[in-house]
Amino acid sequence: MAEVFHVAIIPDGNRRWARQYGMKGYKELYDRGVEGLLSITEVAFEYGITHLSLWGSSHANLADRSSDFSTNIDRVFRDSIHRFADHPALEKFDVRINVVGEWRNSLSQRTINAMEDAMAKTAHRSGRELTLLIDYSGTRERTAAINSILTAPKDYTSTKQLLRSRSWTGHLPDLDLIIRTGSWEDPHNSAGFMSLLSDEVQYAFPKLLWPDFKSKDLQNIINDFRSRERRHGK
């Protein structure tokens, strides 16, 4: 097993990119976004990432958008999840798929079944992990964890350990790096993204909208990250 290296990617800027290039409709835009994620996934594992987390949609994306958006993104998830499960890189690097969030409450049954099938197909792998965050909010994750503790308390050595044991992402290692495209002019986190794992995380805000983010950009960011001196408060 390689040294743990957990990277999360927030692929922001899709709709701004579509407006910039006069693209109308969601289908082509999100199909293009998935193509980018597939190529980035392969490079990520080749570059030594052991845990890759990709934010596919926030809770607000699915709760507050038009039915046209919801229908199209549901189709994109259903049509693309098998492409992740069958990706040669996942077999090569012994990668299992995990899908985190409230997606079982918001996606169609056909898409839910496709997600479950992808997880089952890769569940036997233990080398690395690809986490897809769908209908995900870190704020809602924390609330769900606290409600779980209040409903069925259990003794743990620390509050942090207890919170992680009840959270959706608690089985994952702490984050090392969050990459967020599309936000270099306003660098920020959103919806408490993976906040239970990000106490000492570092950030990268490349000056690109997501569809323009390529494998070489990921390579450059990882190289830069590895050149930094991480003091961890010392």
HULINGI-V78764 format. One record per helix or strand. SS is the DSSP state (h for helix, s for strand). FROM is the first residue (numbers start at 0). LEN is the number of residues. If there is no record, write none. Layout:
{{SS:FROM:LEN} {SS:FROM:LEN}}
This chain:
{{s:5:5} {h:13:7} {h:25:21} {s:50:5} {s:57:1} {h:58:5} {h:66:19} {h:87:5} {s:94:6} {h:102:3} {h:108:14} {s:127:6} {s:135:1} {h:137:14} {h:158:8} {s:176:4} {h:194:3} {s:201:3} {h:209:3} {h:214:13}}
